[in-house]
Amino acid sequence: MPQPVQNMPVCRDCGGFTTVAVTTGTRNRDGSRTTLHIDCRTCNGTARIALASEQEVKA
Ligand SMILES: [Zn+2]
């Protein structure tokens, strides 16, 4: 069955999960893992993608 089309365009790169925690493999002095929180570069953490038509209009 085809998936229902959502009205709101969601970023295809992150699927709405804009921030990911990346474990660097090192540990802090207190023993906790060192993680980096990185926002999705495609949507810049907005979870939405800009439509091509809108970009063309603004340009
Ligand atoms: Zn994204």
N, CA, C, O and the ligand as a Tripos MOL2 file, in Angstrom:
@<TRIPOS>MOLECULE
protein
  237   235    60     0     0
PROTEIN
NO_CHARGES

@<TRIPOS>ATOM
      1 N           0.8380   -1.2020    0.0000 N.3       1 MET1
      2 CA          0.0000    0.0000    0.0000 C.3       1 MET1
      3 C           0.8710    1.2490    0.0000 C.2       1 MET1
      4 O           1.8860    1.2950    0.6940 O.2       1 MET1
      5 N           0.4940    2.2420   -0.7540 N.am      2 PRO2
      6 CA          1.2780    3.4900   -0.7590 C.3       2 PRO2
      7 C           1.1000    4.2440    0.5440 C.2       2 PRO2
      8 O           0.0230    4.2470    1.1410 O.2       2 PRO2
      9 N           2.1490    4.8670    0.9610 N.am      3 GLN3
     10 CA          2.0790    5.6340    2.2020 C.3       3 GLN3
     11 C           1.3140    6.9360    1.9590 C.2       3 GLN3
     12 O           1.4180    7.5270    0.8840 O.2       3 GLN3
     13 N           0.5500    7.3780    2.9510 N.am      4 PRO4
     14 CA         -0.1970    8.6250    2.7870 C.3       4 PRO4
     15 C           0.7440    9.8200    2.6520 C.2       4 PRO4
     16 O           1.7710    9.9070    3.3260 O.2       4 PRO4
     17 N           0.3750   10.7080    1.7900 N.am      5 VAL5
     18 CA          1.2060   11.8870    1.5650 C.3       5 VAL5
     19 C           0.9540   12.9070    2.6610 C.2       5 VAL5
     20 O          -0.1900   13.2710    2.9340 O.2       5 VAL5
     21 N           2.0080   13.3560    3.2750 N.am      6 GLN6
     22 CA          1.8560   14.3470    4.3360 C.3       6 GLN6
     23 C           1.7930   15.7530    3.7400 C.2       6 GLN6
     24 O           2.4370   16.0620    2.7370 O.2       6 GLN6
     25 N           1.0100   16.5730    4.3850 N.am      7 ASN7
     26 CA          0.8860   17.9430    3.8970 C.3       7 ASN7
     27 C           2.1680   18.7210    4.1280 C.2       7 ASN7
     28 O           2.5610   19.5560    3.3130 O.2       7 ASN7
     29 N           2.8170   18.4330    5.2540 N.am      8 MET8
     30 CA          4.0350   19.1570    5.5760 C.3       8 MET8
     31 C           5.2480   18.4240    5.0240 C.2       8 MET8
     32 O           5.4710   17.2600    5.3560 O.2       8 MET8
     33 N           6.0170   19.0760    4.2020 N.am      9 PRO9
     34 CA          7.2110   18.4200    3.6680 C.3       9 PRO9
     35 C           8.2500   18.2150    4.7540 C.2       9 PRO9
     36 O           8.7150   19.1700    5.3760 O.2       9 PRO9
     37 N           8.6100   16.9590    4.9730 N.am     10 VAL10
     38 CA          9.6010   16.6470    5.9920 C.3      10 VAL10
     39 C          10.9300   16.3680    5.3130 C.2      10 VAL10
     40 O          10.9940   15.7570    4.2460 O.2      10 VAL10
     41 N          11.9550   16.8190    5.9410 N.am     11 CYS11
     42 CA         13.2910   16.6300    5.3980 C.3      11 CYS11
     43 C          13.5470   15.1440    5.1590 C.2      11 CYS11
     44 O          13.3580   14.3200    6.0530 O.2      11 CYS11
     45 N          13.9740   14.8150    3.9590 N.am     12 ARG12
     46 CA         14.1840   13.4170    3.6190 C.3      12 ARG12
     47 C          15.5030   12.8900    4.1940 C.2      12 ARG12
     48 O          15.6890   11.6800    4.3280 O.2      12 ARG12
     49 N          16.3940   13.7870    4.5240 N.am     13 ASP13
     50 CA         17.6930   13.3400    5.0370 C.3      13 ASP13
     51 C          17.5830   12.8520    6.4740 C.2      13 ASP13
     52 O          18.1770   11.8380    6.8380 O.2      13 ASP13
     53 N          16.8250   13.5750    7.2860 N.am     14 CYS14
     54 CA         16.7610   13.2230    8.6980 C.3      14 CYS14
     55 C          15.3820   12.6890    9.0720 C.2      14 CYS14
     56 O          15.2170   12.1350   10.1590 O.2      14 CYS14
     57 N          14.4020   12.8400    8.2080 N.am     15 GLY15
     58 CA         13.0780   12.3090    8.4780 C.3      15 GLY15
     59 C          12.4060   12.9700    9.6640 C.2      15 GLY15
     60 O          11.5010   12.3890   10.2630 O.2      15 GLY15
     61 N          12.8300   14.1650   10.0100 N.am     16 GLY16
     62 CA         12.2060   14.8790   11.1150 C.3      16 GLY16
     63 C          13.0780   14.8740   12.3620 C.2      16 GLY16
     64 O          12.8980   15.6930   13.2630 O.2      16 GLY16
     65 N          14.0230   13.9420   12.4030 N.am     17 PHE17
     66 CA         14.9370   13.9160   13.5460 C.3      17 PHE17
     67 C          16.1410   14.7880   13.1930 C.2      17 PHE17
     68 O          17.1070   14.3370   12.5780 O.2      17 PHE17
     69 N          16.0490   16.0300   13.5980 N.am     18 THR18
     70 CA         17.0040   17.0100   13.0880 C.3      18 THR18
     71 C          18.3420   16.9490   13.7930 C.2      18 THR18
     72 O          19.3750   17.2750   13.2090 O.2      18 THR18
     73 N          18.3250   16.5380   15.0330 N.am     19 THR19
     74 CA         19.5670   16.5300   15.7920 C.3      19 THR19
     75 C          19.9760   15.0990   16.1070 C.2      19 THR19
     76 O          19.1840   14.3060   16.6160 O.2      19 THR19
     77 N          21.2100   14.7910   15.7990 N.am     20 VAL20
     78 CA         21.7170   13.4630   16.0910 C.3      20 VAL20
     79 C          22.8850   13.5830   17.0540 C.2      20 VAL20
     80 O          23.6640   14.5350   16.9980 O.2      20 VAL20
     81 N          22.9910   12.6040   17.9340 N.am     21 ALA21
     82 CA         24.0990   12.5840   18.8770 C.3      21 ALA21
     83 C          25.1350   11.5890   18.3780 C.2      21 ALA21
     84 O          24.8560   10.4010   18.2130 O.2      21 ALA21
     85 N          26.3190   12.0950   18.1460 N.am     22 VAL22
     86 CA         27.3910   11.2490   17.6360 C.3      22 VAL22
     87 C          28.3880   10.9880   18.7510 C.2      22 VAL22
     88 O          28.9110   11.9160   19.3670 O.2      22 VAL22
     89 N          28.6390    9.7200   18.9960 N.am     23 THR23
     90 CA         29.6220    9.3650   20.0160 C.3      23 THR23
     91 C          31.0110    9.4030   19.4070 C.2      23 THR23
     92 O          31.2770    8.7740   18.3830 O.2      23 THR23
     93 N          31.8760   10.1400   20.0440 N.am     24 THR24
     94 CA         33.2170   10.3030   19.4910 C.3      24 THR24
     95 C          34.1320    9.1460   19.8510 C.2      24 THR24
     96 O          35.1820    8.9700   19.2330 O.2      24 THR24
     97 N          33.7440    8.3570   20.8430 N.am     25 GLY25
     98 CA         34.5750    7.2230   21.2330 C.3      25 GLY25
     99 C          35.4550    7.5390   22.4200 C.2      25 GLY25
    100 O          36.0210    6.6440   23.0480 O.2      25 GLY25
    101 N          35.5660    8.8120   22.7190 N.am     26 THR26
    102 CA         36.3610    9.2000   23.8750 C.3      26 THR26
    103 C          35.4470    9.4270   25.0750 C.2      26 THR26
    104 O          34.2280    9.5310   24.9350 O.2      26 THR26
    105 N          36.0410    9.5000   26.2230 N.am     27 ARG27
    106 CA         35.2500    9.7320   27.4260 C.3      27 ARG27
    107 C          35.7550   10.9760   28.1520 C.2      27 ARG27
    108 O          36.9330   11.3300   28.1020 O.2      27 ARG27
    109 N          34.8160   11.6130   28.8200 N.am     28 ASN28
    110 CA         35.1810   12.7740   29.6180 C.3      28 ASN28
    111 C          35.8920   12.3330   30.8880 C.2      28 ASN28
    112 O          35.9680   11.1430   31.1930 O.2      28 ASN28
    113 N          36.3980   13.2870   31.6030 N.am     29 ARG29
    114 CA         37.1260   12.9570   32.8330 C.3      29 ARG29
    115 C          36.2110   12.3200   33.8740 C.2      29 ARG29
    116 O          36.6770   11.5640   34.7260 O.2      29 ARG29
    117 N          34.9170   12.6180   33.8130 N.am     30 ASP30
    118 CA         33.9820   12.0440   34.7800 C.3      30 ASP30
    119 C          33.4830   10.6750   34.3360 C.2      30 ASP30
    120 O          32.6760   10.0610   35.0350 O.2      30 ASP30
    121 N          33.9410   10.1910   33.2060 N.am     31 GLY31
    122 CA         33.5760    8.8530   32.7780 C.3      31 GLY31
    123 C          32.4440    8.8100   31.7700 C.2      31 GLY31
    124 O          32.1670    7.7620   31.1880 O.2      31 GLY31
    125 N          31.7890    9.9450   31.5610 N.am     32 SER32
    126 CA         30.6830    9.9630   30.6110 C.3      32 SER32
    127 C          31.2210   10.0190   29.1790 C.2      32 SER32
    128 O          32.3330   10.4830   28.9270 O.2      32 SER32
    129 N          30.4190    9.5450   28.2810 N.am     33 ARG33
    130 CA         30.8480    9.5370   26.8900 C.3      33 ARG33
    131 C          30.7730   10.9330   26.2950 C.2      33 ARG33
    132 O          29.8750   11.7160   26.6050 O.2      33 ARG33
    133 N          31.7270   11.2200   25.4430 N.am     34 THR34
    134 CA         31.7250   12.5000   24.7590 C.3      34 THR34
    135 C          30.8640   12.3890   23.5070 C.2      34 THR34
    136 O          31.1460   11.5870   22.6170 O.2      34 THR34
    137 N          29.8240   13.1940   23.4480 N.am     35 THR35
    138 CA         28.9300   13.1530   22.2940 C.3      35 THR35
    139 C          28.8420   14.5270   21.6600 C.2      35 THR35
    140 O          28.9710   15.5570   22.3220 O.2      35 THR35
    141 N          28.6200   14.5080   20.3670 N.am     36 LEU36
    142 CA         28.4330   15.7460   19.6440 C.3      36 LEU36
    143 C          27.0050   15.7870   19.1140 C.2      36 LEU36
    144 O          26.5430   14.8250   18.5000 O.2      36 LEU36
    145 N          26.3130   16.8800   19.3450 N.am     37 HIS37
    146 CA         24.9570   17.0390   18.8330 C.3      37 HIS37
    147 C          25.0250   17.8720   17.5610 C.2      37 HIS37
    148 O          25.4200   19.0370   17.5820 O.2      37 HIS37
    149 N          24.6390   17.2620   16.4740 N.am     38 ILE38
    150 CA         24.7710   17.9080   15.1850 C.3      38 ILE38
    151 C          23.4050   18.0560   14.5500 C.2      38 ILE38
    152 O          22.6300   17.1020   14.4910 O.2      38 ILE38
    153 N          23.1140   19.2500   14.0760 N.am     39 ASP39
    154 CA         21.8580   19.4870   13.3790 C.3      39 ASP39
    155 C          21.9740   19.0260   11.9330 C.2      39 ASP39
    156 O          23.0520   19.0630   11.3390 O.2      39 ASP39
    157 N          20.8610   18.5970   11.3830 N.am     40 CYS40
    158 CA         20.8400   18.1700    9.9930 C.3      40 CYS40
    159 C          21.2690   19.3270    9.0950 C.2      40 CYS40
    160 O          20.7730   20.4470    9.2120 O.2      40 CYS40
    161 N          22.1920   19.0290    8.2090 N.am     41 ARG41
    162 CA         22.7010   20.0940    7.3380 C.3      41 ARG41
    163 C          21.7190   20.4470    6.2290 C.2      41 ARG41
    164 O          21.7170   21.5620    5.7080 O.2      41 ARG41
    165 N          20.8860   19.4720    5.8820 N.am     42 THR42
    166 CA         19.9670   19.7220    4.7710 C.3      42 THR42
    167 C          18.8930   20.7220    5.1580 C.2      42 THR42
    168 O          18.5850   21.6400    4.3980 O.2      42 THR42
    169 N          18.3200   20.5420    6.3510 N.am     43 CYS43
    170 CA         17.2150   21.4100    6.7710 C.3      43 CYS43
    171 C          17.6590   22.3750    7.8700 C.2      43 CYS43
    172 O          16.8570   23.1820    8.3400 O.2      43 CYS43
    173 N          18.8980   22.3040    8.2780 N.am     44 ASN44
    174 CA         19.4290   23.1870    9.3130 C.3      44 ASN44
    175 C          18.6460   23.0650   10.6200 C.2      44 ASN44
    176 O          18.5020   24.0410   11.3550 O.2      44 ASN44
    177 N          18.1470   21.8730   10.9020 N.am     45 GLY45
    178 CA         17.4630   21.6500   12.1660 C.3      45 GLY45
    179 C          16.0040   22.0440   12.1660 C.2      45 GLY45
    180 O          15.3610   22.0330   13.2150 O.2      45 GLY45
    181 N          15.4680   22.3930   11.0030 N.am     46 THR46
    182 CA         14.0730   22.8000   10.9490 C.3      46 THR46
    183 C          13.1610   21.6140   10.6650 C.2      46 THR46
    184 O          11.9520   21.7020   10.8780 O.2      46 THR46
    185 N          13.7210   20.5120   10.1890 N.am     47 ALA47
    186 CA         12.9650   19.2890    9.8660 C.3      47 ALA47
    187 C          12.0750   19.4850    8.6480 C.2      47 ALA47
    188 O          11.3260   18.5830    8.2740 O.2      47 ALA47
    189 N          12.1480   20.6260    8.0450 N.am     48 ARG48
    190 CA         11.3250   20.8710    6.8580 C.3      48 ARG48
    191 C          12.2360   21.1970    5.6800 C.2      48 ARG48
    192 O          13.3170   21.7650    5.8330 O.2      48 ARG48
    193 N          11.7660   20.8220    4.5250 N.am     49 ILE49
    194 CA         12.5410   21.1250    3.3340 C.3      49 ILE49
    195 C          11.8430   22.2280    2.5550 C.2      49 ILE49
    196 O          10.6170   22.2540    2.4460 O.2      49 ILE49
    197 N          12.6230   23.1120    2.0330 N.am     50 ALA50
    198 CA         12.0540   24.1950    1.2530 C.3      50 ALA50
    199 C          11.7230   23.6870   -0.1440 C.2      50 ALA50
    200 O          12.5220   22.9950   -0.7740 O.2      50 ALA50
    201 N          10.5580   24.0340   -0.6070 N.am     51 LEU51
    202 CA         10.1660   23.6000   -1.9400 C.3      51 LEU51
    203 C          10.9930   24.3360   -2.9780 C.2      51 LEU51
    204 O          11.3610   25.4970   -2.7990 O.2      51 LEU51
    205 N          11.2730   23.6410   -4.0560 N.am     52 ALA52
    206 CA         12.1090   24.2190   -5.0950 C.3      52 ALA52
    207 C          11.4490   25.4680   -5.6730 C.2      52 ALA52
    208 O          12.1290   26.4320   -6.0240 O.2      52 ALA52
    209 N          10.1270   25.4450   -5.7680 N.am     53 SER53
    210 CA          9.4320   26.5790   -6.3530 C.3      53 SER53
    211 C           9.6030   27.8160   -5.4760 C.2      53 SER53
    212 O           9.7580   28.9310   -5.9750 O.2      53 SER53
    213 N           9.5720   27.5990   -4.1470 N.am     54 GLU54
    214 CA          9.7380   28.7450   -3.2490 C.3      54 GLU54
    215 C          11.1300   29.3280   -3.3570 C.2      54 GLU54
    216 O          11.3170   30.5440   -3.3180 O.2      54 GLU54
    217 N          12.1040   28.4420   -3.4940 N.am     55 GLN55
    218 CA         13.4830   28.9180   -3.6150 C.3      55 GLN55
    219 C          13.6570   29.7370   -4.8780 C.2      55 GLN55
    220 O          14.3530   30.7520   -4.8880 O.2      55 GLN55
    221 N          13.0110   29.2810   -5.9490 N.am     56 GLU56
    222 CA         13.1360   30.0000   -7.2090 C.3      56 GLU56
    223 C          12.4970   31.3840   -7.1230 C.2      56 GLU56
    224 O          12.9970   32.3510   -7.6970 O.2      56 GLU56
    225 N          11.3760   31.4600   -6.3910 N.am     57 VAL57
    226 CA         10.6910   32.7430   -6.2620 C.3      57 VAL57
    227 C          11.5410   33.7170   -5.4650 C.2      57 VAL57
    228 O          11.6610   34.8900   -5.8190 O.2      57 VAL57
    229 N          12.1370   33.2160   -4.3760 N.am     58 LYS58
    230 CA         12.9480   34.0960   -3.5380 C.3      58 LYS58
    231 C          14.2070   34.5390   -4.2560 C.2      58 LYS58
    232 O          14.6880   35.6540   -4.0540 O.2      58 LYS58
    233 N          14.7350   33.6670   -5.0890 N.am     59 ALA59
    234 CA         15.9600   34.0010   -5.8100 C.3      59 ALA59
    235 C          15.6430   35.0460   -6.8700 C.2      59 ALA59
    236 O          16.5370   35.4740   -7.6010 O.2      59 ALA59
    237 ZN         16.9890   17.3690    7.8870 Zn       60 ZN60
@<TRIPOS>BOND
     1     1     2 1
     2     2     3 1
     3     3     4 2
     4     3     5 am
     5     5     6 1
     6     6     7 1
     7     7     8 2
     8     7     9 am
     9     9    10 1
    10    10    11 1
    11    11    12 2
    12    11    13 am
    13    13    14 1
    14    14    15 1
    15    15    16 2
    16    15    17 am
    17    17    18 1
    18    18    19 1
    19    19    20 2
    20    19    21 am
    21    21    22 1
    22    22    23 1
    23    23    24 2
    24    23    25 am
    25    25    26 1
    26    26    27 1
    27    27    28 2
    28    27    29 am
    29    29    30 1
    30    30    31 1
    31    31    32 2
    32    31    33 am
    33    33    34 1
    34    34    35 1
    35    35    36 2
    36    35    37 am
    37    37    38 1
    38    38    39 1
    39    39    40 2
    40    39    41 am
    41    41    42 1
    42    42    43 1
    43    43    44 2
    44    43    45 am
    45    45    46 1
    46    46    47 1
    47    47    48 2
    48    47    49 am
    49    49    50 1
    50    50    51 1
    51    51    52 2
    52    51    53 am
    53    53    54 1
    54    54    55 1
    55    55    56 2
    56    55    57 am
    57    57    58 1
    58    58    59 1
    59    59    60 2
    60    59    61 am
    61    61    62 1
    62    62    63 1
    63    63    64 2
    64    63    65 am
    65    65    66 1
    66    66    67 1
    67    67    68 2
    68    67    69 am
    69    69    70 1
    70    70    71 1
    71    71    72 2
    72    71    73 am
    73    73    74 1
    74    74    75 1
    75    75    76 2
    76    75    77 am
    77    77    78 1
    78    78    79 1
    79    79    80 2
    80    79    81 am
    81    81    82 1
    82    82    83 1
    83    83    84 2
    84    83    85 am
    85    85    86 1
    86    86    87 1
    87    87    88 2
    88    87    89 am
    89    89    90 1
    90    90    91 1
    91    91    92 2
    92    91    93 am
    93    93    94 1
    94    94    95 1
    95    95    96 2
    96    95    97 am
    97    97    98 1
    98    98    99 1
    99    99   100 2
   100    99   101 am
   101   101   102 1
   102   102   103 1
   103   103   104 2
   104   103   105 am
   105   105   106 1
   106   106   107 1
   107   107   108 2
   108   107   109 am
   109   109   110 1
   110   110   111 1
   111   111   112 2
   112   111   113 am
   113   113   114 1
   114   114   115 1
   115   115   116 2
   116   115   117 am
   117   117   118 1
   118   118   119 1
   119   119   120 2
   120   119   121 am
   121   121   122 1
   122   122   123 1
   123   123   124 2
   124   123   125 am
   125   125   126 1
   126   126   127 1
   127   127   128 2
   128   127   129 am
   129   129   130 1
   130   130   131 1
   131   131   132 2
   132   131   133 am
   133   133   134 1
   134   134   135 1
   135   135   136 2
   136   135   137 am
   137   137   138 1
   138   138   139 1
   139   139   140 2
   140   139   141 am
   141   141   142 1
   142   142   143 1
   143   143   144 2
   144   143   145 am
   145   145   146 1
   146   146   147 1
   147   147   148 2
   148   147   149 am
   149   149   150 1
   150   150   151 1
   151   151   152 2
   152   151   153 am
   153   153   154 1
   154   154   155 1
   155   155   156 2
   156   155   157 am
   157   157   158 1
   158   158   159 1
   159   159   160 2
   160   159   161 am
   161   161   162 1
   162   162   163 1
   163   163   164 2
   164   163   165 am
   165   165   166 1
   166   166   167 1
   167   167   168 2
   168   167   169 am
   169   169   170 1
   170   170   171 1
   171   171   172 2
   172   171   173 am
   173   173   174 1
   174   174   175 1
   175   175   176 2
   176   175   177 am
   177   177   178 1
   178   178   179 1
   179   179   180 2
   180   179   181 am
   181   181   182 1
   182   182   183 1
   183   183   184 2
   184   183   185 am
   185   185   186 1
   186   186   187 1
   187   187   188 2
   188   187   189 am
   189   189   190 1
   190   190   191 1
   191   191   192 2
   192   191   193 am
   193   193   194 1
   194   194   195 1
   195   195   196 2
   196   195   197 am
   197   197   198 1
   198   198   199 1
   199   199   200 2
   200   199   201 am
   201   201   202 1
   202   202   203 1
   203   203   204 2
   204   203   205 am
   205   205   206 1
   206   206   207 1
   207   207   208 2
   208   207   209 am
   209   209   210 1
   210   210   211 1
   211   211   212 2
   212   211   213 am
   213   213   214 1
   214   214   215 1
   215   215   216 2
   216   215   217 am
   217   217   218 1
   218   218   219 1
   219   219   220 2
   220   219   221 am
   221   221   222 1
   222   222   223 1
   223   223   224 2
   224   223   225 am
   225   225   226 1
   226   226   227 1
   227   227   228 2
   228   227   229 am
   229   229   230 1
   230   230   231 1
   231   231   232 2
   232   231   233 am
   233   233   234 1
   234   234   235 1
   235   235   236 2
@<TRIPOS>SUBSTRUCTURE
     1 MET1         2 RESIDUE 1 A MET
     2 PRO2         6 RESIDUE 1 A PRO
     3 GLN3        10 RESIDUE 1 A GLN
     4 PRO4        14 RESIDUE 1 A PRO
     5 VAL5        18 RESIDUE 1 A VAL
     6 GLN6        22 RESIDUE 1 A GLN
     7 ASN7        26 RESIDUE 1 A ASN
     8 MET8        30 RESIDUE 1 A MET
     9 PRO9        34 RESIDUE 1 A PRO
    10 VAL10       38 RESIDUE 1 A VAL
    11 CYS11       42 RESIDUE 1 A CYS
    12 ARG12       46 RESIDUE 1 A ARG
    13 ASP13       50 RESIDUE 1 A ASP
    14 CYS14       54 RESIDUE 1 A CYS
    15 GLY15       58 RESIDUE 1 A GLY
    16 GLY16       62 RESIDUE 1 A GLY
    17 PHE17       66 RESIDUE 1 A PHE
    18 THR18       70 RESIDUE 1 A THR
    19 THR19       74 RESIDUE 1 A THR
    20 VAL20       78 RESIDUE 1 A VAL
    21 ALA21       82 RESIDUE 1 A ALA
    22 VAL22       86 RESIDUE 1 A VAL
    23 THR23       90 RESIDUE 1 A THR
    24 THR24       94 RESIDUE 1 A THR
    25 GLY25       98 RESIDUE 1 A GLY
    26 THR26      102 RESIDUE 1 A THR
    27 ARG27      106 RESIDUE 1 A ARG
    28 ASN28      110 RESIDUE 1 A ASN
    29 ARG29      114 RESIDUE 1 A ARG
    30 ASP30      118 RESIDUE 1 A ASP
    31 GLY31      122 RESIDUE 1 A GLY
    32 SER32      126 RESIDUE 1 A SER
    33 ARG33      130 RESIDUE 1 A ARG
    34 THR34      134 RESIDUE 1 A THR
    35 THR35      138 RESIDUE 1 A THR
    36 LEU36      142 RESIDUE 1 A LEU
    37 HIS37      146 RESIDUE 1 A HIS
    38 ILE38      150 RESIDUE 1 A ILE
    39 ASP39      154 RESIDUE 1 A ASP
    40 CYS40      158 RESIDUE 1 A CYS
    41 ARG41      162 RESIDUE 1 A ARG
    42 THR42      166 RESIDUE 1 A THR
    43 CYS43      170 RESIDUE 1 A CYS
    44 ASN44      174 RESIDUE 1 A ASN
    45 GLY45      178 RESIDUE 1 A GLY
    46 THR46      182 RESIDUE 1 A THR
    47 ALA47      186 RESIDUE 1 A ALA
    48 ARG48      190 RESIDUE 1 A ARG
    49 ILE49      194 RESIDUE 1 A ILE
    50 ALA50      198 RESIDUE 1 A ALA
    51 LEU51      202 RESIDUE 1 A LEU
    52 ALA52      206 RESIDUE 1 A ALA
    53 SER53      210 RESIDUE 1 A SER
    54 GLU54      214 RESIDUE 1 A GLU
    55 GLN55      218 RESIDUE 1 A GLN
    56 GLU56      222 RESIDUE 1 A GLU
    57 VAL57      226 RESIDUE 1 A VAL
    58 LYS58      230 RESIDUE 1 A LYS
    59 ALA59      234 RESIDUE 1 A ALA
    60 ZN60       237 GROUP 0 **** ****
